[in-house]
Amino acid sequence: MKEDIIEKYENSGFNGAFEIEGKVGILVVDFQIGFTDPTQSPLAGDFSEELSRTSQLLDKAREKNVPIFFCVVGYGNENEAGIWFKKVPSLSNLKLGSPLLEVDPRLKRQSNETLIVKKYASAFAGTNFASLLIANGISTLFITGITTSGCIRASVVDSVQNGIIPFVIKDAVGDRAKEPHESNLFDMQAKYAELLMCEEAISFLQNEYSPQ
C-alpha cells in the first residue's frame, strides 16, 4: 500500500487497535466445495494454500478446545436470497442437499463443530451466529475463509457491530483477484479488524491462550 494512502488514513484518525480479549472462537467462512473445487462449480477457485493454513490453525484449536464455527451458503429456493440472485445468479447452484455445500474435506470438520447455513454474505445475517457466540462466552474471533472482499469483510463488519473482536488471519483468507484482496485487508485493518498471520495465531493458542 502506498505510503501517502497509509498516511492519509492515519491522519484521519484510523489509528486505533484491538487486542485479543477473553474467550477465542474460530469462524471459517465459505470453505465449501462450491467455492473451493473449480471442477464442480463456476464460483470456485484454487484456495489450496489458504485451506492448508486454516487446517493447521484448526488442528491447534481442537487441541486447545477452542470453539470452531463453519458457515456455508445454501438455498432451498431462489426466494431465500432476496434480490441477491439478480446480482449473482450463479448462487443458484448452491442448493440445499448439494455436494457444493459440503465443507472442504481438507479441513476435517468434526461432528461437534457448528455448521451455519447462511443466505447472505455475512455469517451473522439472518442466522443464530451471534446468539451462539454469546452462549459460548466468546469475545474474540479468528476468521479464515473466502472471499476477502465479500463474505469475510461482511462478517468482520457484523462482528464489530455485535461487539465481538475480529482478527482476520491474513494468509488464511483469499479472493478471486489480488487487488480486491489486498485493498480490503488494508481497509479492514484500518476500520474494523486486526490482521494476524496464521503462524502468529497458532503460536498464540499454543503459548499464550488459556481456555476459558
Steps between C-alpha positions, in 0.01 A plus 500: 500500500633843407645706782279801420185291537618357832583851622160632388320228699712561810447876480126436479506322834506137387774412745335298776557133571328193642656249734404136540263489794321227690390174342603441138293333230583423137272580207566322170313677220380323183776244462242277331536292185297753302778755556810280523462242218511661153416164338157506664396865518541824296522688830811313612870582495828350614538580870731210584748709699231674702333166570829348611568781746144488631536125554815559706321763709200271557726215612645725770155636590368147553798420718423805714120449503435825314144507358490477120213627284464429130261686272393416146257653250199298386142541380180298493367732231595825329265708715723439801767729356266792443640732235857362528434240227446788256858612559663156533280248314763225532403473868207292377746208473525488879189292570434344839601135490756559227862383541593863433395584857736249657792641698824433314626165638852643539370677812387176667190651660397312813141407588504729806605807296209726419389541137300810411318519165471865402315677221704818470861613521531538877505202734278709728228604252180307565676231708535414869877553494500799736293303751742206475795727574323646803402153624862388472633814670718590201653848488752464213474331161783372283359507146612300196337420166380668184459746346692785661303772321163328544397265777810556714455875500124477561554263792773722646278809490212313664738356760591853610135602495419208730780584745732215403867584428603372153851387412534413130759228439674683219655206317198271553248716313484532124326666208460455126746780423799657672380861492169463689668260742777745594286814502238341725761367740640852530157657548385242756822553697438874497134492603368172634755229579854397577708285265690199629714250313404136542832418668438779751149375574626145554782626724252701706276197553799284585691731732274776630141383497334343800161350407221668693 
